[in-house]
Amino acid sequence: MWRLNRVRHKAGRQGDSLEELRLKRREHEKALRQARRDRQLVSKRLLLNEDEEQPEATMDTASGEQDVVSLFHKLQRSGPEREAHLRDLSKALRDPSAQLTFLKLENSMHLLVGLLTGSNAQCRLHAVRCLHELSHSPHASVATACLPATPYLLTYLSGQSTKFTELCLYTLGNLCPDSDIIKEKLLAQGIIPALANCIENQRHNLAVVEGVGFTLSQLLQAKDAAAEKIIPMVLASSLPSHLLSVLTPDPRFGLAPAIECAWCLHYLACSTEGNRELLAHGALSQCSSLLVSVGGAVTEGNKEEGIELLVCPLLRCVGNLLSLCPVDTLSTQVGDVQLVAALCAFLQAYLHTRPALARESAWVLNNLTAHSTAFCSALLTLSLVPGLIQLLSFSKGINTMILRVLANIAHKKKEFCVQLARLGLLSTLCATLKMADQEMVTLSLEVLFMLVVSRPQVADEFVRHGGVSLLEAIQYNSEGEMRQRAAYLLEHHLLACSSDCTVDNIPKS
């Protein structure tokens, strides 16, 4: 369900095809995006009444349909019991069959819109509750039938009570995924400026901010054609700056609003135009800062329920922003080198419970170290490399990404290669060279090459680990690139060492 996007590795490496790597990753990303789209993206939410702890059990279908018809006729007559009838109707409309029955009644939506726009505040509240129940329907036709009410729902975002505004927001958010036609209508009716105005006016109201984030995220999850219209409109508004302002490490501001706004930023960062605009707004620095804060909490053992829901979109946003961030401004944009410590903390914390999230952490770490000597150095100086080396035995795609990170480090400086060897990477490479995963073996050969050419003592150490026999086995039992790399290492760097290994071993630190 995770989105892995735009893995950026070292350029100009002999034997590597960067374009092939990108193509392979994009195919994998497509499958992951589809999985998340099917399971979670089109997710509707039902707000409960204040006196409810959970939705009531669905009533008998025939009884529910009869109640809806009876309540509809009662509501056509004015009187003091209208509020009670509307409250009962909202509960009856939780039954999908009753929803269809209600909409088949002549002028049923006209009745609800009339009550929504009337002078009675309680009737307006119960009417929007009825619309909210309808918006939660599994039937796409119900959402289309609610279109006459959407201009009023948008208008009401500028005022009213928190509960009323919340209901309007979540009703609009529930309607968005059902049809591109609905999205087009909402865009024409001004949903983007309405959301921007709402979050600006109620930026200290956490419930409303969360509702704006949910509705906007539902809107941004459009097919490519619709997204081409929606994203530029969002970027041209004040929404990006408001979304970023919600990403604060202050726990008093609440986790839920930050989660919703982080998802919105992720969807924006998935587009090239959105990526550049967010970089200009300082999104990379803001998201990185929050990840550092959350990573510190996780390191101290704080695994608050739901915190991973914030970590996930932040990781995706940072990873995508890194892929287009100019190399010369990378350190300035990210700011704190402690980000590498936070990413390693997520790797360790979620390795067994949420391996997909650990893999995303490794992906961001790869993008972060691909073109930055400073962040590669930070991994070494903060003593984070030993923990990464231990993860090379872990599968599920994590070891491959970790090995890329180590390759990034080795590629920067010969001194880094020597440090990696001292930290025990050579013995671990002996294990990864025996793996059945061809990608792991090929990457291991690449890293090994950089290590052995960095200093003669490193090559001697690898020979003492029995490395020559490992490479000979690869040379005779493998094909293509792996065979060529193994042969090259043997002929040009190791066979001479194997006959005379008198240099002292590299001390382990």
PyMOL commands that set and color helices and strands:
alter all, ss='L'
color gray80, all
select helices_A, chain A and resi 18-41+61-75+82-92+96-104+108-116+121-135+140-145+147-158+162-178+180-188+191-201+206-220+224-236+239-246+251-253+255-269+272-280+283-299+307-324+327-334+339-350+355-369+373-381+385-393+398-412+414-422+425-432+438-452+456-464+467-477+480-499
alter helices_A, ss='H'
color red, helices_A
deselect
rebuild
show_as cartoon
